Amino acid sequence: MKKFIFTLLAILFMGFLFIYGCAITDLRTELVKTQPDEARGRALLDSAWKAYGGTAWDSLESYSYLLHDHFYGFVGKQGNPYPGDTAWMQCAFLPYTFTGKVTFTEGKWKGLSWGLQAWQPYVIEAGTQEPVLKKDKDISFWLPTYQYFFELPLRLRSATVVSYAGIGEMDGKKYELVFASWNRAAPQRDIDQYVVWINPDSKLIERVDYTIRDVYPFLKGTLKYKDFEPIGPFRIPTYMPVSSNLQKGLLHEIFITRFVPNRPPREEVLVLPGHEPKRDSKD
């Protein structure tokens, strides 16, 4: 009976996606549409970059942290790529690239590694050292997603379309909003939009609203950055809850611990010969 109900819910959910699949979410505020202000928007992104660590990030060759991700609800479970509701993994990334490796530290996949080097996905089975090239949509989606949102205060400065987006209120506090995208501000089928919420006191980004065009064009997600930990010149968010317009409550929540700059060495992350990553490149 439970299997039947789950199958029915899945069919209804897919029907919902089909019906709304042609819609496209627009994150522009009225201020962005009518009075775009690039200079003010970029100044706010620069202040967030400095608060997050600024030039210290530019001198990093690599970084690592322990990540715990837990998924909730029907929609959250549908997007969960792991064998259980919770995943623990040791992560290592090269900043400003789309290159990293995660090794699962608990559960059914303990010892297995996923990797992405210059957008080339691979796996390293538990107990082995040899990477095996593998076309895997979960690796190609989740690794750059974890990296991109963790590095968001650095990455959005390269957006070609930036505008001040007004004032937003969250938990009784006012935030300055900045809109960012590429090519043009209006919605595009293949390019995402972002609106970041910047704390006017700390200058840190404490929330981002975003689209995921290559998954569902009508989807709007929200990720919050909480419990920042000072580690040297860096300010590291240790709790990142994620929600969306597809489900009440959280989709999943990410916990970050044990951030270590310049570990492991860069060469340990680059395991595929001939796949040299480029800064901010999707090639």
C-alpha positions as CSV (number, residue, x, y, z in Angstrom):
1,M,0.0,0.0,0.0
2,K,2.8,2.4,0.9
3,K,4.5,1.7,-2.4
4,F,1.3,2.4,-4.3
5,I,0.8,5.7,-2.5
6,F,4.4,6.8,-3.1
7,T,4.0,5.9,-6.8
8,L,0.8,7.9,-7.1
9,L,2.4,10.9,-5.4
10,A,5.3,10.6,-7.8
11,I,3.0,10.6,-10.8
12,L,1.1,13.6,-9.5
13,F,4.4,15.4,-8.8
14,M,5.6,14.7,-12.4
15,G,2.3,16.0,-13.7
16,F,2.7,19.2,-11.7
17,L,6.2,19.6,-13.2
18,F,4.9,19.1,-16.7
19,I,2.1,21.6,-16.3
20,Y,4.3,24.3,-14.8
21,G,7.5,23.4,-16.7
22,C,6.8,26.1,-19.3
23,A,6.7,28.9,-16.7
24,I,9.9,30.8,-15.9
25,T,10.6,32.5,-12.6
26,D,11.7,36.1,-12.6
27,L,13.6,37.3,-9.5
28,R,13.9,40.9,-10.6
29,T,12.4,43.4,-8.1
30,E,10.4,46.4,-9.3
31,L,13.4,48.6,-8.6
32,V,15.6,46.4,-10.8
33,K,13.1,46.6,-13.6
34,T,12.5,50.4,-13.4
35,Q,15.6,52.0,-11.9
36,P,18.6,49.7,-12.3
37,D,21.6,50.9,-10.3
38,E,24.7,48.9,-11.2
39,A,27.2,51.0,-9.3
40,R,25.4,50.7,-6.0
41,G,24.9,46.9,-6.5
42,R,28.6,46.3,-7.3
43,A,29.7,48.3,-4.3
44,L,27.5,46.1,-2.0
45,L,28.9,42.9,-3.6
46,D,32.4,44.3,-3.1
47,S,31.7,44.9,0.6
48,A,30.3,41.3,1.0
49,W,33.4,39.9,-0.7
50,K,35.7,41.8,1.7
51,A,33.6,40.7,4.7
52,Y,33.9,37.1,3.6
53,G,37.6,37.2,3.4
54,G,38.4,39.3,0.3
55,T,41.9,39.0,-1.0
56,A,42.7,36.1,1.3
57,W,40.5,33.9,-1.0
58,D,42.5,35.1,-4.0
59,S,45.7,33.7,-2.5
60,L,44.2,30.2,-1.7
61,E,45.2,27.3,-3.9
62,S,42.7,24.9,-2.2
63,Y,40.5,24.4,0.8
64,S,38.6,21.6,2.6
65,Y,35.8,21.1,5.0
66,L,33.5,18.4,6.4
67,L,29.9,18.6,5.0
68,H,26.8,17.1,6.5
69,D,23.6,17.3,4.3
70,H,20.2,16.2,5.5
71,F,17.1,16.0,3.2
72,Y,13.4,16.5,4.2
73,G,10.0,15.9,2.8
74,F,8.8,14.4,-0.5
75,V,10.4,17.0,-2.8
76,G,13.6,17.0,-0.8
77,K,13.8,13.2,-1.0
78,Q,13.2,13.3,-4.8
79,G,16.3,15.5,-5.2
80,N,18.4,13.5,-2.7
81,P,21.2,11.7,-4.7
82,Y,22.4,9.7,-1.7
83,P,21.4,6.2,-0.4
84,G,20.0,7.7,2.9
85,D,18.4,10.9,4.1
86,T,21.8,12.0,5.5
87,A,25.2,12.3,3.9
88,W,28.6,13.0,5.5
89,M,31.5,13.8,3.2
90,Q,35.0,15.3,3.3
91,C,35.2,18.0,0.7
92,A,38.1,19.6,-1.1
93,F,37.8,22.3,-3.8
94,L,40.0,24.6,-5.8
95,P,38.5,28.1,-5.4
96,Y,37.0,30.0,-8.4
97,T,37.0,26.8,-10.4
98,F,34.5,23.9,-10.9
99,T,36.9,21.3,-9.6
100,G,36.6,19.3,-6.4
101,K,36.5,16.0,-4.7
102,V,34.3,14.6,-1.9
103,T,34.8,11.4,0.0
104,F,31.9,9.9,1.9
105,T,32.9,9.3,5.5
106,E,29.8,7.5,6.8
107,G,27.0,5.1,5.7
108,K,26.6,2.8,2.7
109,W,29.0,4.8,0.5
110,K,31.8,5.2,3.1
111,G,35.1,5.4,1.4
112,L,33.6,6.2,-2.1
113,S,34.8,9.4,-3.7
114,W,33.0,11.6,-6.2
115,G,35.1,14.0,-8.3
116,L,34.7,16.8,-10.8
117,Q,37.7,18.2,-12.6
118,A,37.1,21.0,-15.1
119,W,33.6,19.6,-15.4
120,Q,34.8,16.0,-16.0
121,P,33.0,13.7,-13.5
122,Y,34.7,10.7,-12.1
123,V,34.5,8.2,-9.2
124,I,37.1,6.5,-7.0
125,E,35.8,3.4,-5.4
126,A,36.5,2.6,-1.7
127,G,39.9,1.0,-1.2
128,T,41.3,2.1,-4.5
129,Q,43.3,5.2,-5.7
130,E,42.4,5.1,-9.4
131,P,39.8,7.6,-10.7
132,V,37.3,6.2,-13.2
133,L,35.6,8.6,-15.7
134,K,31.9,8.4,-15.4
135,K,29.1,10.5,-16.8
136,D,26.9,11.1,-13.8
137,K,24.3,13.8,-13.5
138,D,24.4,13.8,-9.7
139,I,28.1,14.4,-9.6
140,S,27.9,17.0,-12.3
141,F,25.1,18.8,-10.4
142,W,25.9,18.4,-6.7
143,L,29.6,19.1,-6.5
144,P,29.5,22.4,-8.4
145,T,26.3,23.3,-6.4
146,Y,28.0,22.8,-3.0
147,Q,31.1,24.7,-4.2
148,Y,29.3,27.6,-6.0
149,F,27.0,28.4,-3.1
150,F,29.8,28.2,-0.6
151,E,31.9,30.6,-2.7
152,L,28.9,32.8,-3.7
153,P,30.3,36.1,-2.2
154,L,33.3,35.6,-4.5
155,R,31.6,34.3,-7.6
156,L,28.8,36.9,-8.0
157,R,31.3,39.7,-8.5
158,S,31.9,38.3,-12.0
159,A,28.2,38.6,-13.0
160,T,27.8,40.8,-16.0
161,V,24.4,42.2,-14.9
162,V,24.3,43.6,-11.4
163,S,21.8,46.0,-9.8
164,Y,20.8,47.3,-6.5
165,A,17.4,45.7,-5.8
166,G,16.1,47.6,-2.8
167,I,15.4,46.7,0.9
168,G,14.1,43.3,2.1
169,E,13.0,42.3,5.6
170,M,13.8,39.0,7.2
171,D,13.2,38.0,10.9
172,G,12.5,41.6,11.8
173,K,15.7,43.0,10.3
174,K,16.2,45.0,7.1
175,Y,18.7,43.9,4.5
176,E,20.1,45.5,1.3
177,L,19.3,43.4,-1.8
178,V,21.4,43.0,-4.9
179,F,20.3,41.3,-8.1
180,A,22.9,39.5,-10.3
181,S,22.8,37.6,-13.6
182,W,24.5,37.3,-16.9
183,N,23.9,38.7,-20.4
184,R,20.7,40.5,-19.5
185,A,18.5,41.1,-16.5
186,A,15.3,39.6,-17.9
187,P,14.7,35.8,-17.4
188,Q,16.6,33.5,-19.8
189,R,16.0,29.8,-20.2
190,D,19.6,28.9,-19.7
191,I,21.0,31.5,-17.3
192,D,20.2,31.8,-13.6
193,Q,19.2,34.9,-11.6
194,Y,20.3,35.6,-8.0
195,V,19.2,38.1,-5.3
196,V,21.5,38.3,-2.3
197,W,20.5,39.7,1.0
198,I,23.3,41.7,2.6
199,N,23.4,42.5,6.3
200,P,24.1,46.3,6.5
201,D,26.0,45.9,9.7
202,S,28.3,42.9,9.1
203,K,28.2,43.3,5.2
204,L,27.9,39.5,5.0
205,I,25.4,37.8,2.7
206,E,22.9,36.0,4.9
207,R,20.5,34.8,2.2
208,V,20.3,34.2,-1.5
209,D,17.2,33.6,-3.6
210,Y,18.1,31.8,-6.8
211,T,16.8,29.9,-9.9
212,I,18.0,26.6,-11.3
213,R,17.1,26.9,-15.0
214,D,18.7,23.5,-16.0
215,V,16.5,21.6,-13.5
216,Y,13.1,23.4,-13.4
217,P,12.7,26.9,-15.0
218,F,9.9,27.8,-12.6
219,L,11.8,26.8,-9.4
220,K,12.8,29.5,-6.9
221,G,15.2,28.4,-4.1
222,T,16.3,30.1,-1.0
223,L,19.5,29.4,0.9
224,K,20.4,31.1,4.1
225,Y,23.9,31.6,5.5
226,K,24.0,31.3,9.3
227,D,26.4,30.8,12.3
228,F,29.4,32.4,10.7
229,E,32.7,31.2,12.2
230,P,35.9,33.4,11.9
231,I,38.8,31.3,10.8
232,G,41.8,33.6,10.2
233,P,40.8,36.2,7.6
234,F,37.8,34.1,6.5
235,R,34.2,34.2,7.7
236,I,32.7,30.7,7.2
237,P,29.0,30.0,7.3
238,T,28.5,26.7,9.2
239,Y,24.8,26.3,8.7
240,M,23.0,26.6,5.4
241,P,19.3,25.7,5.3
242,V,17.6,25.4,1.9
243,S,14.0,25.8,1.0
244,S,12.0,26.4,-2.3
245,N,8.6,27.2,-3.7
246,L,7.9,23.5,-4.3
247,Q,7.6,22.4,-0.6
248,K,6.7,23.9,2.8
249,G,9.6,23.7,5.2
250,L,13.1,22.8,4.4
251,L,14.3,20.8,1.4
252,H,17.6,20.1,3.0
253,E,20.1,21.6,5.4
254,I,23.8,21.8,5.1
255,F,26.3,21.9,8.0
256,I,29.9,22.9,7.5
257,T,32.7,22.1,9.9
258,R,36.5,21.9,10.0
259,F,37.3,24.4,7.3
260,V,41.0,24.3,6.4
261,P,42.6,26.6,3.9
262,N,45.3,25.3,1.5
263,R,44.6,21.6,2.5
264,P,44.8,19.3,0.8
265,P,47.5,20.4,-1.7
266,R,46.3,21.4,-5.1
267,E,47.9,18.4,-6.8
268,E,45.9,16.0,-4.7
269,V,42.6,17.5,-6.1
270,L,43.9,17.4,-9.7
271,V,43.8,13.7,-10.4
272,L,42.9,13.7,-14.1
273,P,45.8,14.4,-16.5
274,G,44.9,16.8,-19.2
275,H,41.9,18.4,-17.5
276,E,43.3,21.8,-16.3
277,P,40.6,23.9,-14.6
278,K,40.1,27.5,-15.6
279,R,38.9,30.2,-13.3
280,D,35.1,30.8,-13.4
281,S,34.9,28.7,-16.6
282,K,32.1,26.3,-17.5
283,D,34.3,24.7,-20.2
